[in-house]
Amino acid sequence: MEDSVDRHLARWRGKAPFDERVEAIVTRLQFLVKHLGHTKEAALSEVGMQDFEFETLHRLVARGGSATPSELAADLLLSPAGMTGRLDTLERSQLVRRVRSTEDRRRVDVELTPKGHDLWTDAMTIRAEVEAAMISTLSPEDQIALNELLKRLLLNAENPH
């Protein structure tokens, strides 16, 4: 069965200097990442969230439900001003709350609200279902093999020789 990458390769055969096997693998990876991005956006839309909201709540959950604005900004690669604007929006939606420290009044923590946690859980559930459906076309053995191959590729990319 022919996929979009087979058609891509046919269009470029003889016109561009690339190894077809490498091009096929890289392009399929890129298309799968794009497909996952679209399905994750659809999952967020289904629960009424935007990506920036999800990513911020996701980081808060990973930190146990509480973090300082500077910790979140570092996790999300945002400027302090960008983080403040994002937290203002999330606070207005009652997904997070800012809590002043009782020990140091200069310190403010951001806490996930029950509403924020529930919304994050709903989005994660839908995303997990979509991801599992995509991967379910592979047998458990193939899933293990693919995971190991992708890990080797990632290790090579993260630790070039």
MIDOSE-1310 file (N, C-alpha, C; in nm, 2 decimals, decimal comma, always signed):
residues 161
meds	+0,08/-0,12/+0,00/+0,00/+0,00/+0,00/+0,09/+0,12/+0,00; +0,06/+0,22/-0,08/+0,13/+0,34/-0,10/+0,09/+0,45/+0,00; +0,18/+0,52/+0,06/+0,15/+0,63/+0,15/+0,20/+0,76/+0,09; +0,18/+0,87/+0,16/+0,21/+1,00/+0,11/+0,37/+1,01/+0,10
vdrh	+0,44/+0,94/+0,18/+0,59/+0,95/+0,16/+0,64/+0,88/+0,04; +0,57/+0,77/+0,00/+0,60/+0,70/-0,12/+0,58/+0,80/-0,24; +0,47/+0,87/-0,24/+0,45/+0,97/-0,34/+0,55/+1,08/-0,34; +0,59/+1,13/-0,22/+0,69/+1,23/-0,20/+0,82/+1,18/-0,27
larw	+0,86/+1,06/-0,24/+0,99/+1,01/-0,29/+0,98/+1,00/-0,44; +0,87/+0,95/-0,50/+0,85/+0,94/-0,64/+0,87/+1,08/-0,71; +0,81/+1,18/-0,65/+0,82/+1,32/-0,70/+0,96/+1,37/-0,71; +1,04/+1,33/-0,61/+1,18/+1,38/-0,60/+1,28/+1,29/-0,65
rgka	+1,25/+1,17/-0,69/+1,35/+1,08/-0,74/+1,42/+1,14/-0,86; +1,55/+1,14/-0,85/+1,64/+1,19/-0,95/+1,65/+1,34/-0,95; +1,58/+1,41/-0,87/+1,58/+1,56/-0,87/+1,66/+1,62/-0,75; +1,68/+1,54/-0,64/+1,74/+1,59/-0,52/+1,84/+1,49/-0,48
pfde	+1,95/+1,53/-0,42/+2,06/+1,44/-0,38/+2,03/+1,39/-0,24; +1,96/+1,28/-0,23/+1,93/+1,22/-0,10/+1,93/+1,07/-0,11; +1,95/+1,00/+0,00/+1,94/+0,86/+0,01/+1,79/+0,83/+0,04; +1,73/+0,75/-0,05/+1,58/+0,73/-0,04/+1,54/+0,67/+0,09
rvea	+1,62/+0,58/+0,14/+1,59/+0,51/+0,27/+1,59/+0,61/+0,38; +1,69/+0,70/+0,39/+1,70/+0,80/+0,49/+1,59/+0,90/+0,47; +1,56/+0,95/+0,35/+1,46/+1,04/+0,33/+1,32/+0,98/+0,37; +1,30/+0,86/+0,34/+1,17/+0,79/+0,37/+1,15/+0,79/+0,53
ivtr	+1,25/+0,75/+0,60/+1,24/+0,74/+0,74/+1,22/+0,88/+0,80; +1,30/+0,98/+0,77/+1,30/+1,11/+0,82/+1,16/+1,17/+0,79; +1,12/+1,16/+0,67/+0,99/+1,22/+0,63/+0,87/+1,15/+0,70; +0,88/+1,02/+0,71/+0,77/+0,96/+0,79/+0,77/+1,00/+0,93
lqfl	+0,88/+1,02/+0,99/+0,89/+1,07/+1,13/+0,83/+1,21/+1,14; +0,86/+1,29/+1,04/+0,81/+1,43/+1,04/+0,66/+1,43/+1,03; +0,61/+1,35/+0,93/+0,46/+1,34/+0,91/+0,39/+1,29/+1,03; +0,45/+1,19/+1,10/+0,39/+1,13/+1,22/+0,38/+1,24/+1,33
vkhl	+0,49/+1,31/+1,35/+0,49/+1,42/+1,45/+0,39/+1,52/+1,42; +0,37/+1,56/+1,29/+0,27/+1,66/+1,25/+0,13/+1,60/+1,28; +0,11/+1,47/+1,25/-0,02/+1,41/+1,27/-0,05/+1,41/+1,42; +0,05/+1,37/+1,50/+0,03/+1,37/+1,65/+0,00/+1,51/+1,70
ghtk	+0,06/+1,61/+1,64/+0,03/+1,75/+1,68/-0,11/+1,79/+1,66; -0,16/+1,75/+1,54/-0,30/+1,78/+1,50/-0,40/+1,70/+1,59; -0,37/+1,58/+1,62/-0,46/+1,50/+1,71/-0,46/+1,56/+1,85; -0,34/+1,60/+1,90/-0,33/+1,66/+2,03/-0,41/+1,79/+2,04
eaal	-0,40/+1,87/+1,93/-0,47/+2,00/+1,93/-0,62/+1,97/+1,93; -0,67/+1,87/+1,86/-0,81/+1,83/+1,86/-0,85/+1,79/+1,99; -0,77/+1,71/+2,06/-0,80/+1,67/+2,20/-0,82/+1,79/+2,29; -0,73/+1,88/+2,28/-0,74/+2,00/+2,37/-0,87/+2,08/+2,33
sevg	-0,89/+2,09/+2,20/-1,01/+2,16/+2,16/-1,14/+2,10/+2,21; -1,14/+1,97/+2,22/-1,25/+1,89/+2,27/-1,29/+1,93/+2,41; -1,19/+1,96/+2,49/-1,21/+2,00/+2,63/-1,21/+2,15/+2,65; -1,19/+2,22/+2,54/-1,19/+2,37/+2,55/-1,07/+2,43/+2,60
mqdf	-0,95/+2,37/+2,57/-0,82/+2,42/+2,62/-0,74/+2,46/+2,50; -0,65/+2,55/+2,52/-0,55/+2,59/+2,42/-0,42/+2,52/+2,47; -0,33/+2,51/+2,37/-0,20/+2,44/+2,40/-0,12/+2,51/+2,51; -0,12/+2,64/+2,51/-0,04/+2,71/+2,62/-0,10/+2,68/+2,76
efet	-0,23/+2,66/+2,77/-0,29/+2,63/+2,90/-0,25/+2,49/+2,94; -0,26/+2,39/+2,84/-0,23/+2,26/+2,87/-0,08/+2,24/+2,91; +0,01/+2,31/+2,84/+0,15/+2,29/+2,87/+0,18/+2,35/+3,01; +0,12/+2,46/+3,05/+0,14/+2,51/+3,18/+0,09/+2,42/+3,29
lhrl	-0,03/+2,37/+3,27/-0,09/+2,28/+3,37/-0,01/+2,15/+3,37; +0,04/+2,11/+3,26/+0,12/+1,98/+3,25/+0,24/+2,00/+3,34; +0,31/+2,11/+3,33/+0,43/+2,14/+3,40/+0,40/+2,14/+3,55; +0,29/+2,20/+3,59/+0,25/+2,21/+3,73/+0,22/+2,07/+3,78
varg	+0,15/+1,99/+3,71/+0,12/+1,85/+3,75/+0,25/+1,78/+3,77; +0,35/+1,79/+3,68/+0,48/+1,73/+3,69/+0,55/+1,77/+3,82; +0,53/+1,89/+3,86/+0,60/+1,94/+3,98/+0,51/+1,92/+4,11; +0,41/+1,84/+4,10/+0,33/+1,80/+4,22/+0,22/+1,90/+4,24
gsat	+0,19/+1,98/+4,15/+0,08/+2,08/+4,16/+0,11/+2,22/+4,21; +0,24/+2,24/+4,23/+0,28/+2,37/+4,28/+0,42/+2,41/+4,23; +0,44/+2,53/+4,19/+0,57/+2,58/+4,15/+0,58/+2,73/+4,16; +0,70/+2,78/+4,16/+0,71/+2,93/+4,15/+0,69/+2,97/+4,00
psel	+0,66/+3,09/+3,98/+0,65/+3,14/+3,84/+0,78/+3,13/+3,77; +0,89/+3,15/+3,84/+1,02/+3,14/+3,77/+1,06/+2,99/+3,73; +1,01/+2,90/+3,82/+1,03/+2,76/+3,78/+0,95/+2,72/+3,66; +0,83/+2,77/+3,65/+0,75/+2,74/+3,54/+0,80/+2,81/+3,41
aadl	+0,85/+2,93/+3,43/+0,90/+3,00/+3,31/+1,02/+2,93/+3,26; +1,11/+2,88/+3,34/+1,23/+2,80/+3,30/+1,18/+2,67/+3,23; +1,08/+2,60/+3,29/+1,04/+2,48/+3,23/+0,98/+2,50/+3,09; +0,91/+2,62/+3,07/+0,84/+2,65/+2,95/+0,92/+2,74/+2,85
llsp	+1,04/+2,77/+2,89/+1,13/+2,86/+2,81/+1,06/+2,99/+2,78; +1,00/+3,05/+2,88/+0,93/+3,18/+2,87/+1,01/+3,29/+2,95; +0,98/+3,41/+2,90/+1,04/+3,53/+2,98/+0,95/+3,54/+3,10; +0,99/+3,61/+3,21/+0,91/+3,64/+3,32/+0,78/+3,71/+3,28
agmt	+0,79/+3,81/+3,19/+0,67/+3,88/+3,15/+0,57/+3,79/+3,08; +0,62/+3,70/+2,99/+0,54/+3,60/+2,92/+0,47/+3,51/+3,02; +0,54/+3,47/+3,12/+0,49/+3,38/+3,22/+0,38/+3,45/+3,30; +0,40/+3,58/+3,34/+0,30/+3,65/+3,41/+0,17/+3,66/+3,33
grld	+0,18/+3,69/+3,20/+0,06/+3,70/+3,12/-0,01/+3,57/+3,11; +0,06/+3,46/+3,10/+0,00/+3,33/+3,09/-0,07/+3,29/+3,22; +0,00/+3,32/+3,34/-0,06/+3,29/+3,47/-0,19/+3,38/+3,49; -0,19/+3,50/+3,45/-0,30/+3,59/+3,46/-0,42/+3,52/+3,39
tler	-0,40/+3,47/+3,27/-0,51/+3,41/+3,19/-0,56/+3,28/+3,26; -0,47/+3,20/+3,31/-0,50/+3,08/+3,38/-0,57/+3,10/+3,51; -0,53/+3,21/+3,58/-0,60/+3,24/+3,70/-0,74/+3,29/+3,68; -0,76/+3,38/+3,58/-0,89/+3,42/+3,55/-0,99/+3,31/+3,51
sqlv	-0,93/+3,20/+3,45/-1,01/+3,08/+3,42/-1,03/+2,99/+3,54; -0,97/+3,02/+3,65/-0,97/+2,95/+3,77/-0,90/+2,81/+3,76; -0,80/+2,80/+3,67/-0,73/+2,68/+3,65/-0,60/+2,67/+3,75; -0,56/+2,79/+3,79/-0,45/+2,80/+3,88/-0,48/+2,91/+3,98
rrvr	-0,41/+2,92/+4,09/-0,42/+3,03/+4,18/-0,28/+3,06/+4,23; -0,26/+3,19/+4,26/-0,13/+3,23/+4,31/-0,15/+3,24/+4,46; -0,05/+3,19/+4,53/-0,06/+3,19/+4,68/+0,07/+3,25/+4,73; +0,06/+3,35/+4,82/+0,18/+3,41/+4,88/+0,23/+3,32/+4,99
sted	+0,36/+3,31/+5,00/+0,42/+3,22/+5,10/+0,40/+3,29/+5,24; +0,37/+3,20/+5,34/+0,35/+3,25/+5,48/+0,49/+3,28/+5,54; +0,60/+3,22/+5,49/+0,73/+3,24/+5,54/+0,80/+3,36/+5,48; +0,78/+3,38/+5,35/+0,85/+3,49/+5,28/+0,74/+3,56/+5,19
rrrv	+0,70/+3,68/+5,23/+0,59/+3,74/+5,16/+0,63/+3,78/+5,02; +0,76/+3,78/+4,99/+0,80/+3,81/+4,85/+0,78/+3,69/+4,76; +0,77/+3,57/+4,81/+0,76/+3,45/+4,73/+0,61/+3,42/+4,70; +0,59/+3,39/+4,58/+0,45/+3,35/+4,53/+0,46/+3,22/+4,47
dvel	+0,37/+3,13/+4,51/+0,37/+3,00/+4,44/+0,24/+2,99/+4,35; +0,25/+2,91/+4,25/+0,14/+2,89/+4,16/+0,09/+2,75/+4,19; -0,04/+2,74/+4,22/-0,10/+2,61/+4,25/-0,21/+2,57/+4,15; -0,21/+2,45/+4,12/-0,31/+2,39/+4,03/-0,44/+2,38/+4,11
tpkg	-0,55/+2,43/+4,06/-0,68/+2,42/+4,12/-0,74/+2,28/+4,09; -0,84/+2,24/+4,17/-0,91/+2,12/+4,13/-0,97/+2,12/+3,99; -1,02/+2,24/+3,95/-1,08/+2,26/+3,81/-0,97/+2,24/+3,71; -0,85/+2,30/+3,74/-0,73/+2,29/+3,65/-0,69/+2,14/+3,63
hdlw	-0,68/+2,07/+3,75/-0,64/+1,93/+3,74/-0,74/+1,85/+3,67; -0,87/+1,87/+3,69/-0,97/+1,79/+3,62/-0,96/+1,82/+3,47; -0,94/+1,94/+3,43/-0,93/+1,98/+3,28/-0,81/+1,91/+3,22; -0,70/+1,92/+3,29/-0,57/+1,85/+3,25/-0,60/+1,70/+3,23
tdam	-0,66/+1,64/+3,33/-0,69/+1,50/+3,33/-0,77/+1,46/+3,21; -0,88/+1,54/+3,18/-0,96/+1,52/+3,06/-0,88/+1,52/+2,94; -0,80/+1,62/+2,92/-0,72/+1,64/+2,80/-0,62/+1,52/+2,79; -0,55/+1,48/+2,90/-0,46/+1,37/+2,90/-0,52/+1,24/+2,86
tira	-0,64/+1,22/+2,91/-0,72/+1,10/+2,88/-0,74/+1,09/+2,73; -0,79/+1,20/+2,67/-0,82/+1,20/+2,52/-0,69/+1,18/+2,45; -0,58/+1,25/+2,48/-0,46/+1,24/+2,41/-0,40/+1,10/+2,42; -0,41/+1,03/+2,54/-0,36/+0,90/+2,56/-0,44/+0,80/+2,47
evea	-0,57/+0,82/+2,46/-0,65/+0,73/+2,37/-0,61/+0,75/+2,23; -0,59/+0,87/+2,18/-0,55/+0,90/+2,04/-0,41/+0,83/+2,01; -0,32/+0,85/+2,10/-0,19/+0,80/+2,09/-0,19/+0,64/+2,08; -0,27/+0,58/+2,18/-0,28/+0,44/+2,18/-0,34/+0,38/+2,06
amis	-0,44/+0,45/+2,00/-0,51/+0,41/+1,88/-0,41/+0,41/+1,76; -0,32/+0,51/+1,76/-0,22/+0,52/+1,65/-0,12/+0,41/+1,66; -0,08/+0,38/+1,78/+0,03/+0,28/+1,80/-0,03/+0,14/+1,79; -0,16/+0,12/+1,81/-0,22/-0,01/+1,82/-0,21/-0,09/+1,69
tlsp	-0,18/-0,02/+1,58/-0,16/-0,10/+1,45/-0,04/-0,19/+1,46; +0,05/-0,16/+1,55/+0,17/-0,25/+1,57/+0,14/-0,35/+1,68; +0,20/-0,47/+1,66/+0,19/-0,57/+1,77/+0,27/-0,53/+1,89; +0,25/-0,59/+2,00/+0,33/-0,55/+2,12/+0,48/-0,57/+2,09
edqi	+0,52/-0,67/+2,02/+0,66/-0,70/+1,99/+0,71/-0,59/+1,90; +0,63/-0,55/+1,80/+0,67/-0,44/+1,71/+0,68/-0,31/+1,78; +0,59/-0,28/+1,88/+0,60/-0,16/+1,96/+0,73/-0,16/+2,03; +0,77/-0,27/+2,09/+0,90/-0,27/+2,17/+1,02/-0,25/+2,07
alne	+1,01/-0,31/+1,96/+1,12/-0,30/+1,86/+1,13/-0,15/+1,81; +1,02/-0,09/+1,78/+1,02/+0,05/+1,73/+1,07/+0,14/+1,84; +1,02/+0,12/+1,96/+1,07/+0,20/+2,07/+1,22/+0,19/+2,09; +1,28/+0,07/+2,08/+1,42/+0,06/+2,09/+1,49/+0,13/+1,97
llkr	+1,44/+0,11/+1,85/+1,50/+0,18/+1,74/+1,50/+0,33/+1,75; +1,38/+0,38/+1,79/+1,37/+0,53/+1,81/+1,46/+0,58/+1,92; +1,48/+0,50/+2,03/+1,57/+0,53/+2,14/+1,71/+0,54/+2,09; +1,75/+0,45/+2,00/+1,89/+0,45/+1,95/+1,91/+0,58/+1,86
llln	+1,81/+0,61/+1,78/+1,82/+0,74/+1,70/+1,83/+0,86/+1,79; +1,74/+0,86/+1,89/+1,74/+0,98/+1,98/+1,88/+0,99/+2,06; +1,93/+0,88/+2,11/+2,05/+0,88/+2,18/+2,16/+0,93/+2,09; +2,16/+0,89/+1,96/+2,26/+0,94/+1,87/+2,25/+1,09/+1,84
aenp	+2,12/+1,14/+1,84/+2,10/+1,28/+1,81/+2,14/+1,36/+1,94; +2,11/+1,31/+2,05/+2,14/+1,38/+2,18/+2,29/+1,38/+2,22; +2,36/+1,28/+2,17/+2,50/+1,26/+2,20/+2,58/+1,23/+2,08; +2,59/+1,33/+1,99/+2,67/+1,31/+1,87/+2,81/+1,28/+1,89
h	+2,87/+1,20/+1,81/+3,01/+1,16/+1,83/+3,11/+1,27/+1,79
